[in-house]
Amino acid sequence: MAQRTPQERRLLDMAAQYMPGGTNGNQSFNEDLNFLVREGRGSHVWDVSGNEYVDWMMGSGPMILGHAHPAVTEAVIKAVEQGSTFFSTSEKSVLLAEELVNAIPCAEQVRFTTSGTDACFQAMRVARAYRGRDKILKFEGGYHGTSDYAQMSVTPSAREEFPNSEANNGGIPKAIQELMLIAPFNDLETTTAIIDAHHDELGGVIVEPLQRALVPQPGFLKGLREVTAHYGIPLIFDEVVTGFRLAYGGAQEFYGVVPDMCTVGKIMGGGYPCAALVGQAEFMSVYDKSSADPDSFVSQVGTLNGNPIASAAGLATLAEMRKEGAYQRLVEVGGRLCQAIKDISKQHGVPVQVCGEDSIFDIYFSDRPMINYRDTLMADSGMMTRFMTGLLERGILRGNQKFYPSIVHTDEDIDRTIQAFEEVIPGLKG
C-alpha cells in the first residue's frame, strides 16, 4: 500500500474542501488509495508523496507517446515563445487541419474546438442544420461528451423501449428526450427499423465505431452506412477515442467504413485541449456564411479554438505516429496484456471477456459475450472493483474504463503489470 506524506494528505483535504467530490470531475479512487498526481514521464506517473505507478490510463487516451515526450515538449516550448492565443487563425492550426484532411478518409474540411464534447455537439448541430431536421439517433451506452443531447441513455437505469431516450444527468430539460432516438449498438435490424420509421425527422446519426470497448459486429457499420446513405441522413463517427489509435486514419481506415463527418480529439491534440469536427465540404459548408443558406448557417466561435500551442503539440504527436513501427509497437503492447488476462483468468476459473482491439481494450468479468450496452450490465461489478483496487495497490494505474497502451510502455512495464494480474486475478472470486 502506498504511503501518503503529510503534504499530500493536506492537499487531498483541500481538494475535498474546494472541489465537489474532491475531484475535477474526472477520475476518482477509493479514499484509502486516493492520490494526487505530481508529474508524468513516459509510461509512469508519480503522486505528491513520490509513489510511482505504471500508467495504463494515459490521460484517458491522449498520451499515446507517453507523458512529456521530448518532441512534443520541444514543439510546445517553441510555440509558447511565439504567443499563447490570438483569436485569429494561426499558422499552426492551418497545418494541423491539413494533416487531419490528409489522414482521415472522410475529411475535406476541419472546424476546431477545445474538447471532444464540443466537437460532438457541433457535429449534431451541423447535421441538424444541413438536413433541416431536429432529431438525432445515437446508441444506448454510447458516450459523446457531456452536452444535454449526448447524455441521453449513456448509462440508463431503466430499460426504456427503443427508440425512447433517458436523461442520465441532472439539469437536462425533459424536452431534450424527445429530440434523441436510441438504438441498440450492434443490432442492425432494430436500428434500420427505427431509421425507416423516423427518417423524415432525423437530422443525423452519431455512433462510436468502437463503442467504449465493444467491437462492431461484422456488417454493422457497413449496414449503418448504407441505410443512412439511402435516406440522405448524415452519418457521424465519434472518433475522439479511436482517431489515430486504431490506425493513423482511425476507425474509418481500420474497419473500412467512411462516414460523412467525424469528431477527433485526445491524440490529435498531443495532450492539450484540442479537438475537431471534420467532414465532407458539402456538410461543413454550413459554417461558411458566404455560401450557407441563412436558415442553415451555423455560427461557431471559441476563444481557444485552434489554439497554436495545442496545434503545435498535435503536429508533433502525429509526426511521431507516422514513424515506421509505431502502430506495430502499440498492438504488440496491448496484445501481450490481452493475452495475459485471458490466460491467467482461464487458469484460475475466472470468467472474463476481453473486449476491444489490441490498441485499446477493456475487460468484463462475465461468461457471456459483450455485444451491446445491456450485456455489460450483466458483468460482475464486484470483481471489477477488486481487480482495479488490487492493481492500484501494486502500483498499476488504469481508469474506470479501458486500458490505453502507448508506444512508450516498456517490456518491463508489461512484465510488471502481468505480475500484478497473476497476484490479483486468483483472488477475485473470493
N, C-alpha and C positions, 0 to 999 in steps of 0.2 A: 504494500500500500504506500503510495506517495505521501511524503511528509510536507506539511504546509508551514512556511515561515510566518512569523507574526505580521510581516508586511503584507503577504498575500491574504492572510485571514482578514486583515484590516480592509484591504481593497474589496474583498468579497462582501464584507459587511456594508461598505459604501455602495457597492453595486445593488445590494438588496434595498438600500435606503433610497437611492436616487433613480433606479431603473425599475419599471414594473416587472415583477418576477425575477429581478436581479440580472436580466439579460438585455441585449439589444434586439431581442425578438427572434434570434436565430437558434443556435444550438444551446441546449442546457443539459446538465448532468445531475445525477443524484447528489444530495448535499455532501455526503462523506467523500465523494470523488470530484466535486466541483473544483474548477481551477480557472485561472486567467492566463491567457497566452501572453508571453513576453516577446517572443520572436520565433521566426521560422527560417530554416536554412535547408535547401534541398528537400528531402523527403521527411524531415524531422521538425517538430516544434518543441519549444521549451516553455514551461509555465514560469510564473513570477518567482516561485521557490527554487527554480533551477532543475526541476524534473523533466526528463526528456521522453518524448513519445515518437513512435513511428506513425506517421500521419497518412491514413488512407481516406481521410475526408477531403483534404487538399482544397480547402476553401469552398467546399461543396461543388468542386469540379473545375474551377478556372485554372488552378495551378498545375497544369499538365507538364510544365517544365520544372516544377518544384518551386519552393519559396526562394525569393531573392536571387533568381537566375542572373548570372553576370551580364548576359546580353540584354536582358530586359532592364536591369538596373542601370546599365550604361545608357541605354536609349532614354530612359525616364529622366536621368540627371541632365542629359543634354537638352531635353525638351523643357524641363523646369527652368533652365537658364535662359530660355527664349520667351518665357511668359507662360502663365498658367491657364488663362482662358480669355476669349476675345469677343464672344457673342457675334462672331463673324466666321465665315467658312475658312478653315485653316488648311494649309498645305498638307499637313499630315492626315487630316480627315479625308481629303480627296484621294490620297494614295491608299489609305485603308479601304475606301469604297471601291477603288479599282481592284484591289486584291480580293475583296468579297465577291465581286462580279466574276472575276476570273476563276474563283474556286467553286462557287455554289451553282449547281445546274440551273435553278430557276431564276437566278439573279440577273436582271438587266439594270436595275436602279436600286439605290440604297437610301434609307432615311434613318439617321442615327437617333438613339435615345440613350438614357443612362442606366436602364435596368431592363431585365427580361420581362418584368411585369408591364412596364410601359410599352415595350415592343409588341407584346401580345395584345395589349389594349388597343394599340394603334392598328394592328392587323385586323382586329374585329371591326374597328371603326371604318377602315378603308374598304373592307368587304361590304359593309352596310351601305356606304356611300356609293360604291360602284354599282351595286345591284339595286339600290333604292328599296331595300327590304330590311326589316328591323331585327329579325330573329337570327340567332347563331346556334348551330349544333356543335356540342362538344361531347366528350366521352366520360362516362362515370369513372371517377378516380383520377382523371387527368388533371394535372396541375399546370396552370398557365399564369401564375402570379397571384397577386392579392387584390386585383380590381374586383368590383362588385360582380361583374359578369363571370370572371374567371373562377370565383369562389363557389359557384354553383356546383353542387354534387361532387366536391373533391373528396370528402370523407362523410358521405351521408349516413346519418344514424338510423334513419328509417329507409326501408326499401320501397321507394316510390316506383310506381309502374312507369316504364319508359313510354313516352319521352318526357315525363314530368321532371322538374328540377327541384332541388332542395338547397336552401341557403345554408352555408356552413360557417357563417361568421355573424357576429352581432353588427347592427347598424346598416344592414343591407335592405333597401326598400323591397317590400313584397312584390312590387310591380316588376322588378328585375326577373323574378322567377318566370314570369310569363314570356320573357324575351329569349330564354335559353331552353333549347331542347337537348335532352340527354339520351345517348345511345350506349349500348354495351360494347366495350372495346373487344375486338376480335370476333364480333358477331356480324358478319356482312349481311346476312339475311334480314335481321331485325333492323340494322342501320339503313339498308336500302328501302325497307318498307316505310320507315319514318321519313326519309327524304322524299320518297314517292308521294307520301300523303301531305307533306308540308313544303314542297319545293317552291310554291308560289310565295311563301312567307320568308324563305331563308335568304339571308344576306351572305352567309358563308358557313363553312365547316372548318373547325380547328381541331387538330389532333397532334399528340406526341407520337411520332412514328415508332419510337420505343417508349411505351407508356410507363413512366417510372423505371421499372426494370422488366416489364412484361414485353416479350418479343412478339412482333406481329406474326400471326399465323399465315402460312402460305396463301397468297391470293388476296389477303385482306386489304392491304394498302392499294394494290392494283385495282381491286374491285371498287374501293372508295374513290379512286381517281376516275374510274370510268363512269360511275353514277353521277358524280358532281359535274364532270365534263358534259354529260348528256343533258343536264338541265342548265348549264352555264353558271353553276354556283362556284365561286372561288374556293379552292381548297388551300388551307393554310397548314403547313407543318411547323409545329413549335420545336425548333432545333436549338433552343437555348442551351440544353444539356448535350445533345448529340452532335451539334455542329463542331467540326474539326476534331471530333473524338472518334466516332465510328470509322471515319475516313476523312481525308482532307476536304472532300466535298460533302461531308456529313452523312446523314441517314439517306438522303436522296441518292448519293453515289453508292452507298453500302447496300441498300435494298433495291435500287434500280427503279424508283418511282419518283416522278418530278411533280411537285405541286405548283400552284400559281404564285404563291408567296410563302416565305418562311421567316421566322424570327431566329436570331442568333444572339449569343451573349457569352458570358463566362469566358471560355478560352480565347475568343477573338478580342477580348479586352486585356488580356495578359494579367488579370487580377485587379484591374482598375475599373471604375464604373463606366462601362461602355457596352451597349447592345445596339441592335439594329433590326429594322424590318427591311427585308429585301424581296424583290419580286419582279415580275414582268412589267415592262413600261406601261402596258395597257392599264394595269391596275394602279401602279404607282403615280400615274398622271393626275390622280385626284388631289395630289399635293401641289400641283403646278397651277397657280391662279390664272396664268396667262392662257391655259388651254382647257382647264376643267370647267364643266358646266357650273353655274353659280349655286345650284342646288346640291351638287355633289362635291364641291371644293372642301377639302379638309385642311384647316389651319392647325399647324403643329409647330410650336416653338419650345425651346428649353434652354435655360442659361448654360448648361454644361453639355448639351448635345454635340457630339463630335469633338469632345474636348481634346486638345492637342497632346496632352500628356498621356491620356488613355489611348489615343490613337497611336502614339509612338510605342507604347507598351504592346499594343496589339500587333503592330507591324513586326516588332522584334520577335514576338512569340510565334507568329505564323512563319516567319523566316526559318526559325529553328525546326518547326514541324515539317517543313518542306525538305529537310535534310534526309539523305538516304538512311534507312534503318529506323527512323523514329517510330513509325507505326508498328513495325515488326517487334520492337522492344516493348511497346505498350501492350501488345497482345500477349507476348511472352510472359510479362509480369503478371497480368491478370489471369492468364490461363493456368499458371502454376498455383495461384491461390484457389481458383475454382476447383481444380482437380484435387487439391489437398483437402478442401472442405468435404467434397463428395467421398473421398476415400476414408477419411477419419470418421465421418458420420456413419458410413456403412459398416465400418469395423466395429463400432460401438452400438449399432442398432438405433441410431438417432435418425428419425425421418427428416429429410431435408430436400428442398428444391432450390437449386442454384439457377437463378433467372437472369436474363440479360445477355450481353455479349462479353467477351473477354476484356474489352477495354472499359467496360462499366457494367457492374452486376450487383445483385443483391441476393439474399437468401431468405427463405421462409421455412420454418420448421413445420413441415406437413408431409403427408404421404400422397397428396393429390397434386396434380399438375396445376400451375398457376397460369390461367388463361386470361382472366379479367379481374377487375377490382373485387368482385364478390368472392372469388376464390381466395384472395388474400385474407379475407376476414376469417377464414377457417383455419389459418395458421396459428400455432401455439405462441401467443404473445409472451407468456411467462418464460418460455425457453429463450425467446429473443432477448428479453431483459437480462436474464442470467448470462447469456452469451456476451452481450455488449459490456456488461459490468465486469465479467471475467477478463475480457480483453483489455479494458481500460486499467484494471488493477495491475496488469502486466505491461503497461506502457504501450499498448496498441490502441490507436485512436481511429474510430470510424464514426460516421454520423448516424442519425436516426434511420436514414435510408442510404443504401448503396455504398459500395466500395468504388473509389476512384483511383485506379492505378495511374502512375505517371511514368515518364521515360527516365526519371532520375531515381526511382526506387531501386535499390541495390539487391544483389543476391543475398547479402547479409540481412537486409530488411525482410526479404521474403522468408528466409530461414527462421528468423526470429518470430515472425508472425505465425508461421506454420507450427512452430514450437508452442506458441500460445494456444492455437487451435487444439493441439494434442493434449494440452493440460485442461482446457475448458470444456470441450465438447463431451468427453466421457461423463461428466457430472451433470449434464443438462437435464437428464430425465428425473433426477432426484430433486 
